[in-house]
Amino acid sequence: MQTGTVEFTSISQQLSVFGTYDVNVKAIETAFSVNINARDSVIEVKGETTDSVKLAVDTLEALKKLSDNGENINESTVCRIIDLARYGGMDDTLKAMTNVVAITHKGQPIKCKTIGQKNYVKALQENTVAICIGPAGTGKTYLAVAAAVSALRRKEVDRIIMSRPAIEAGEERLGFLPGDLQSKVDPYLRPLYDALDEILGHEQVQRYMENRVIEIAPLAYMRGRTLNSAIVIIDEAQNASLPTLKMALTRLGEGSKIILTGDVTQIDLPRQSNSGLERCASLLKGIDGIAVIHLNNRDVVRHRLVREIVKAFEKDEEKQTGHREKSVRLHYPGKQGG
């Protein structure tokens, strides 16, 4: 039996790491097949192998650092740290988690939670156009809104313009919904509003919208405009065709930035081949001032099951792709890829 120890500096630090009813410690015990026992401020970790004990100790030490930095340690956080202990990247990720993107109206810091998110935020800050492709739960939209609000507060831009393809039953239609333009597009832009409300507070968001500091601009209504001194966020861009994305990107005016976000595994267009996001990213990659960022399942920061769901679907997609490639080879034995 191998043994390792972890020492805590305070009761509050220990309670934060252990979690309610020791739920975090139990997750670590299960993950690495170890037993963890507390003796005052010293925690003893016992396991069958040196590696399992070291991984558990590394996880506890990382959670201590997060606690000291004021991070809320929940089930999702513990699962991410366990994965980092197993697969590497712990030090870089802990550094990334000190990167503050914005401060909410309640004074809470919004921080990156993964290396991928840190690279994404850096790309937003350093480029005029940023294209972020990644699965659900990776913070694509939330961090884009946070970065936009931060730029607005620093007076780097005069307004924030938000857009999202209004896809209903496979087509972009707005006319059949009741009310004015804002009422028509509100249901489609709800995730953006939720992020704004959390960061700025609902009342401030309403004031900004009344003064047109924050504006909604459906893709169908953006043609012909020149958008100056603004950050433009086009969410769910996988549901826009290549010509539509070209139209949106060419609205770029002086002192403005455009952010495209999307998940190419969740295309709602009637024909998935109509989606222009991946083609757009491929065409523009490498142009100075344009960044293309890909996030993956390791960047998922929602409930731990979201990551497992994403991984399961990615695995199935890889399997289906393999079957399709095998089928092509069987039907056309002389045909090679590339």
DAKA-V258476 format. One line per field, one symbol per residue. phi: phi as a letter, one per 20 degrees, with the letter a starting at -180 (. if undefined). psi: psi as a letter, one per 40 degrees, with the letter a starting at -180 (. if undefined). A space follows every 50 residues. Layout:
phi = ???
psi = ???
//
This chain:
phi = .eccccdeebffffffffnfllffffffgffdlcddcecleddddcbfcf fffffffgffffffffffenfeecgfffffffffffdnnffffffffefe eadffenefedfdbfgfffffffffdceccdddaffnengffffffffff fffemfcebdddbbgeeclncecdffefnfgfffeggfeggffgffffee nfffffffffemfdcebggfdegnecdelbddddelffedffffffgffe egdfmdcccdcacfecedfgcgfffdfffffffefnffncdddddcffef ceggfffffffffffffffffffffffffffcgeedfn
psi = hiiiihhieiddddddddihffdddddddddefihhhhgbehhhhhidid ddddddddddddddddddeeihhaddddddddddddeiedddddddeehh dihieeehhhiieidddddddddddeidhhhhhiiieeeddddddddddd dddefdieihhhihhghhfeihhddeiiaaddddedddeddddddddddd idddddddddefdhihgideeeheihhifihhhhifeeeiidddddddde ehaheiihhhiiheegheidhdeehedddddddehehhehhhhhiadeeh eaiddddddddddddddddddddddddddddgdehii.
//
